[in-house]
């Protein structure tokens, strides 16, 4: 695989085929844990590790797994990896682990993970499957950080609050107060606010996609009028 095609695969996983903003998958964790950008980053990175490793393992064993038993085998692999990630976060980032709580084990039910295992990893070589898992996980992380950042800024006027719980004390510089003396806007932090802001992000993304199309259309129409 060339560097250009590798970069294109990563780009497509992050933006054009984003599992949240484009495919509207994995909405449960996207809405449940994104009350802050830090929570979104933690859940996104945990999911990234699971997607990447599950894609790699499933691609390696794809020739030994028969179609009749592939679903329970894939589920078992994903569940084992989620358990490892859950225990690792409990050991090394315990405070963030307590905040995310039950949603870490629920990564097993993330349809984006099983979807990439079924549609891509089970049909492609290990390295390409690993890159696909990383790209999909990065796209998921970007969506969660965007949603969490917007909700956190509007809800409490901060950005990446308590980032030191996830990344260590050396990253306290990420904890920014955007609006000093802000009294907060509680609906932005509630689940209903998550639905609203996720919808706005999806609409914003769709509008961004249409801008180049409209520009090219207007350019072509102007050239036709000149001719």
C-alpha positions as CSV (number, residue, x, y, z in Angstrom):
1,X,0.0,0.0,0.0
2,X,1.4,3.4,-1.0
3,X,1.6,6.4,1.3
4,X,-1.0,8.2,-0.7
5,X,-3.5,5.4,-0.5
6,X,-2.8,4.9,3.2
7,X,-3.4,8.6,3.9
8,X,-6.6,8.4,1.8
9,X,-7.9,5.5,3.9
10,X,-7.2,7.3,7.1
11,X,-8.9,10.5,5.8
12,X,-12.0,8.6,4.8
13,X,-12.3,7.0,8.2
14,X,-11.9,10.3,10.0
15,X,-14.3,12.5,7.9
16,X,-16.1,11.2,4.8
17,X,-17.1,7.9,6.4
18,X,-17.2,9.1,10.0
19,X,-19.1,6.5,12.0
20,X,-21.0,9.1,14.0
21,X,-21.4,12.1,11.8
22,X,-21.9,10.3,8.5
23,X,-23.1,6.7,9.3
24,X,-24.9,7.7,12.6
25,X,-23.7,4.6,14.4
26,X,-22.5,4.3,18.0
27,X,-24.9,7.0,19.1
28,X,-25.3,5.6,22.6
29,X,-21.8,6.4,23.8
30,X,-21.7,9.5,21.7
31,X,-24.6,11.0,23.6
32,X,-24.0,9.4,27.0
33,X,-20.4,10.4,27.8
34,X,-19.8,13.6,25.9
35,X,-20.7,16.0,28.6
36,X,-17.1,17.2,28.3
37,X,-14.4,17.0,25.7
38,X,-12.2,15.0,28.1
39,X,-14.8,12.3,28.5
40,X,-15.2,12.1,24.8
41,X,-11.5,11.8,24.3
42,X,-11.2,9.1,26.8
43,X,-14.1,7.0,25.4
44,X,-12.8,7.7,21.9
45,X,-9.3,6.5,22.6
46,X,-10.5,3.4,24.4
47,X,-12.8,2.5,21.5
48,X,-9.9,3.2,19.0
49,X,-7.8,0.6,20.7
50,X,-10.5,-2.0,20.6
51,X,-11.4,-1.4,16.9
52,X,-7.8,-1.4,15.8
53,X,-6.9,-4.6,17.7
54,X,-10.1,-6.4,16.9
55,X,-9.6,-5.7,13.2
56,X,-6.1,-7.0,13.4
57,X,-6.9,-10.2,15.2
58,X,-10.0,-10.9,13.1
59,X,-8.0,-10.4,9.9
60,X,-5.3,-12.7,11.1
61,X,-7.7,-15.6,11.8
62,X,-10.1,-14.9,9.0
63,X,-9.1,-18.0,7.0
64,X,-9.7,-20.3,10.0
65,X,-13.1,-19.0,11.0
66,X,-16.0,-20.6,9.1
67,X,-19.0,-18.3,8.2
68,X,-21.3,-20.3,10.4
69,X,-19.5,-19.4,13.6
70,X,-18.0,-16.0,12.7
71,X,-20.5,-13.9,14.7
72,X,-19.8,-15.6,18.1
73,X,-16.1,-15.7,17.4
74,X,-16.0,-12.0,16.5
75,X,-18.1,-11.1,19.6
76,X,-15.8,-13.1,21.8
77,X,-12.7,-11.4,20.5
78,X,-14.2,-7.9,20.9
79,X,-15.4,-8.7,24.4
80,X,-11.9,-10.0,25.4
81,X,-10.3,-6.8,24.1
82,X,-12.8,-4.6,25.8
83,X,-12.2,-6.4,29.1
84,X,-8.4,-5.7,28.7
85,X,-9.0,-2.1,28.0
86,X,-11.4,-1.8,30.9
87,X,-8.9,-3.2,33.4
88,X,-6.1,-1.1,32.0
89,X,-8.1,2.1,32.4
90,X,-9.1,1.0,35.9
91,X,-5.5,0.5,36.8
92,X,-3.9,3.6,35.1
93,X,-6.6,6.2,34.8
94,X,-8.9,5.2,37.6
95,X,-10.6,8.6,38.1
96,X,-11.7,8.7,34.4
97,X,-12.6,5.1,34.6
98,X,-15.1,5.9,37.4
99,X,-16.6,8.8,35.3
100,X,-17.1,6.7,32.2
101,X,-18.3,3.8,34.3
102,X,-20.5,1.2,32.6
103,X,-20.0,2.7,29.2
104,X,-16.5,1.1,28.9
105,X,-17.8,-2.5,29.0
106,X,-20.6,-1.4,26.7
107,X,-18.0,-0.9,24.0
108,X,-18.7,-4.6,23.2
109,X,-22.1,-3.5,21.9
110,X,-20.7,-0.8,19.7
111,X,-22.1,-1.6,16.2
112,X,-19.3,0.3,14.5
113,X,-16.7,-2.2,15.9
114,X,-18.6,-5.2,14.7
115,X,-19.5,-3.6,11.4
116,X,-15.8,-3.0,10.5
117,X,-14.9,-6.5,11.6
118,X,-17.7,-8.0,9.4
119,X,-17.4,-5.8,6.4
120,X,-13.6,-5.1,6.3
121,X,-11.3,-7.0,8.6
122,X,-12.8,-10.4,7.7
123,X,-12.0,-9.8,4.0
124,X,-8.7,-8.0,4.0
125,X,-5.1,-8.4,5.1
126,X,-3.9,-7.6,8.7
127,X,-2.0,-4.4,8.0
128,X,-4.8,-2.8,6.0
129,X,-7.4,-4.0,8.5
130,X,-5.3,-2.4,11.3
131,X,-5.1,0.9,9.5
132,X,-8.9,0.8,8.9
133,X,-9.5,0.2,12.6
134,X,-7.2,3.1,13.5
135,X,-8.9,5.4,11.0
136,X,-12.4,4.4,12.1
137,X,-11.4,4.9,15.8
138,X,-9.9,8.3,15.0
139,X,-13.1,9.4,13.3
140,X,-15.1,8.2,16.3
141,X,-12.8,10.1,18.6
142,X,-13.0,13.3,16.6
143,X,-16.8,13.1,16.6
144,X,-16.9,12.6,20.4
145,X,-14.4,15.4,21.1
146,X,-16.2,17.8,18.9
147,X,-19.6,17.0,20.5
148,X,-18.1,17.0,24.0
149,X,-16.3,20.2,23.4
150,X,-19.4,22.1,22.1
151,X,-21.5,20.8,25.0
152,X,-18.8,21.6,27.6
153,X,-18.3,25.2,26.3
154,X,-22.0,26.0,26.2
155,X,-22.8,24.0,29.3
156,X,-20.1,25.2,31.7
157,X,-17.8,27.6,29.8
158,X,-14.7,25.3,29.9
159,X,-12.8,23.0,27.6
160,X,-11.0,19.8,28.5
161,X,-11.8,20.2,32.1
162,X,-10.0,17.5,34.3
163,X,-7.8,16.5,31.3
164,X,-5.1,15.7,33.8
165,X,-7.2,12.7,34.9
166,X,-6.8,11.2,31.4
167,X,-3.4,12.3,30.3
168,X,-1.5,13.1,33.6
169,X,-0.6,16.2,35.5
170,X,1.7,17.4,32.7
171,X,-1.4,18.1,30.5
172,X,-3.1,20.5,32.9
173,X,-2.4,23.2,30.3
174,X,-5.3,21.7,28.2
175,X,-7.8,22.7,30.9
176,X,-9.0,26.0,29.6
177,X,-11.7,28.4,30.9
178,X,-13.4,29.8,27.8
179,X,-16.0,32.0,29.6
180,X,-14.9,33.2,33.0
181,X,-17.5,33.6,35.7
182,X,-20.0,31.7,33.5
183,X,-23.0,30.3,35.4
184,X,-23.5,27.5,33.0
185,X,-26.3,26.2,30.8
186,X,-27.5,22.9,32.2
187,X,-29.6,21.7,29.2
188,X,-26.4,21.4,27.1
189,X,-25.0,18.8,29.5
190,X,-28.2,16.8,29.7
191,X,-29.0,13.9,27.3
192,X,-31.5,16.1,25.5
193,X,-28.8,18.6,24.8
194,X,-26.6,15.8,23.4
195,X,-29.3,15.0,20.8
196,X,-29.7,18.6,19.8
197,X,-26.0,19.4,19.4
198,X,-25.3,16.1,17.6
199,X,-28.0,17.0,15.2
200,X,-26.5,20.4,14.7
201,X,-23.0,18.9,14.0
202,X,-24.5,16.5,11.4
203,X,-26.3,19.4,9.7
204,X,-23.1,21.5,9.8
205,X,-21.1,18.7,8.2
206,X,-23.7,18.2,5.5
207,X,-23.6,21.9,4.7
208,X,-19.8,21.9,4.5
209,X,-20.0,19.1,1.9
210,X,-22.4,21.1,-0.3
211,X,-20.2,24.2,-0.4
212,X,-17.7,23.0,-3.0
213,X,-20.6,21.5,-5.1
214,X,-22.4,24.9,-5.2
215,X,-19.2,26.7,-6.0
216,X,-18.4,24.4,-8.9
217,X,-22.0,24.6,-10.1
218,X,-21.9,28.4,-10.1
219,X,-18.6,28.4,-11.9
220,X,-19.8,26.1,-14.6
221,X,-23.0,28.2,-15.1
222,X,-21.0,31.4,-15.3
223,X,-18.8,29.9,-18.0
224,X,-21.8,28.7,-20.0
225,X,-23.3,32.2,-19.9
226,X,-20.0,33.7,-21.1
227,X,-19.9,31.3,-24.0
